[in-house]
């Protein structure tokens, strides 16, 4: 697996909470295991990992929000602090992957040697996010503009144009913007009509 793809771990963790809506999906061991997916660390999840991951989630959201606000130095400082706390153990692996000649397709893999499940997940997430940040740029870390969503995302588009976390949010925002424009046009049209009526009423009958 490419290290950059591990950034999705960070995005998925941050997006288990929607602060503007007051919702939090990370409330149980089962929810944490679902977040981990097929990761070997899922079997090590205990009750304490719920609170631990929530704390990491808050710090990761700070990375995305700082980047979204244009504060690159703060975003990097926050991520560096996490990398120091949750170091990775990279190893070369070729398991279950063969090239066309039948030889192992060697690639970098992050070894699961952390003290607990939270540390394992966090190390992977932070390393992946760091790779994306240094490869694509800090400004590629964003927060959805479709209120009240505020989900995090990594912009991998070729023209740096992404503003929303999903097509659904983009569509919702576009519809809201269209309706706002129509309301403004109707209000302007209504004011213009009232102005014309007032002008006609103010004009003496002999001049009409």
N, C-alpha and C positions, 0 to 999 in steps of 0.2 A: 504493500500500500504506500503511495506517495505521502510523504510527511505533510505536505500542504493540505491533503484531504482531511487530516486530523483536526483542522480548524472547525470542521462541522461539529465536533464534540463540544467546542466552546459555544457555538451558536445554539445548539440544541439545549445546552444547560441554561444559558441566559434566557432562552425563550420558554422555559417551563414556568416563568412568572410573567404576568401582565400587570404591572403596577397601576397603570391608569384605569384598568378594569377591576382591580382588587382581586385578581385570581392567582392561584398558585397550585400547580400540578404536582409539585414535589413535596408530598405530604406523608409518604409511607415508604417502607422498604420495597414494596412491590413497584411503586412508582420509580424508585431509583433503579431497580433492576431493569425495568422497561427502558429507562433512559440509556443504560449501559448496552442494551441489545445483546449481541453475540459475544461481547467482550468476556474474556476469561475471568475478569475481576468481578463480574456480576455475581458469581457464586460466593464472593467474600463479603457482600453487602450485609451490614448489621444496622440496628436502629440508629446508632450514633452517626452513621453516614448521611442521614437525612439533614441533620443540622449542619454537619461539616460541609456538605455540598451547597447548602443554601448560602453559607458564608462565602464560599468561593464564587458562587453565582453573582453575589452582590459586587465583588471585586472585579469580576470579568465584565459586568455591565458597565462599571466605571471606565474600563478600557474602551469599550465601544462608544460610550457617550462622550468621552474626551476626544476621541478621534472624530466623531460626528460634529463636535463643536469647533474643530480645527486646532485643538490643543494637542499637537503631536508629541511634545515633550512629556506631558503628563500621561498620555496614553502609553508611551514607551516605558516610563518609570513604573507605572502600575503593573504592566506586564512583566517587566524585569523582576519586580518584587515577587511575583507569583512563580517565575521561573527559578528563582533562588530557593524558594520554599518547596517547590515540587520539581526537583531535577529529574531528568530523563536518563535512561540507560539504553542507548541505541545499539542494536546488534544487526549484523548482516544475516539475512535469512533467505532460504530458497524453498521453504516448505510448501508443498502443494502447488508449486508453480514451475512449469517446465517450458523451455523455449522450443522453437521449431525442431531443434536437433535432439530434443529429449534431455537436455541438460538443465540443471536448476537455474531458474531465472532469478539471480541474486538481486536483492533489494534491501533497503534499510527498514528495520522493524523496531518498534519501541518495546523493550522487554518489560514484562510485568513483574517488577521486583520491589514495588513500593510497600510501605508499612501497612497500608490499609486500602480499601477500595476507593475512597475519596482521593487519596494521594495518587493512586494509579490513574484514575480518570482525569484528574486535574493536570498531571504531568503531560499526559497525551494531548489534552485540549490546549494547554498553553504552548506546547512545542509547535503544534500545528498552526496555531494563531500567529506565533512568532515567525514561522516560515512564510506565511502569507503576507504578513506585515512587511517583512524585509524584502520580499520578492515583488509584491505589487505596490506597496506604499501604504502609509498609515491612513491616507484618505480613502482607502478602499474598505475600511471598516465603517459601517454605517448603522443608523437607527431608522426604522421605518417612519416615513413622514405622514402616513395615514393615521391620523388621530382617531381613536385612542390606542392604536396598536402598540407602537414603540418597540417592536421586535427587532432584534439584532440581525445583521446579515454581513456577508463578505461579498463585495462587488467584484466579480471576476469578468465583467463585461469588457469588450475590447475598447469601448469609447468612454468608460468611466461614467456611465449615464444612469446607473441604478439608483433609485430613490425609495423603493419600497421592498418589503421583505418577500412579497409574493405577488403573483398575477392578480389574486383576489383583492389584495389591498390596493394595487395599482388601479384596477377597474373601479373599485369603490371611490377612490380619490378622484378619478376622472369624472365619474358620474356626479359627485358632489360639486366639483368645480364647474361642470356644465350647468347644473341647476342654479348655482350661485350667479353665473353669468346671465342666465335667463331671467332670474329675479331682478338683477340690476337693470337689464334692458327694459323689462316691463315697468320698473319704477321710473326710469328715465322717460319712457314713452308716456306714462301717466302724467308725470310732471309737465312734459311738453304740451300734452293735450289740455291740461288745466290752464296753462299759461296762455295758450291760444284762445281759449274760451273767455278768460278774464280780459284779454286785449279786445276781443270783439264786443264784450259787454261795455267796456270803457269807451268805445268809439261811438260818437254821436250818430243818431239814425240818419241824419242828412249826409254823413260822409260814407255811409255803407253802400 
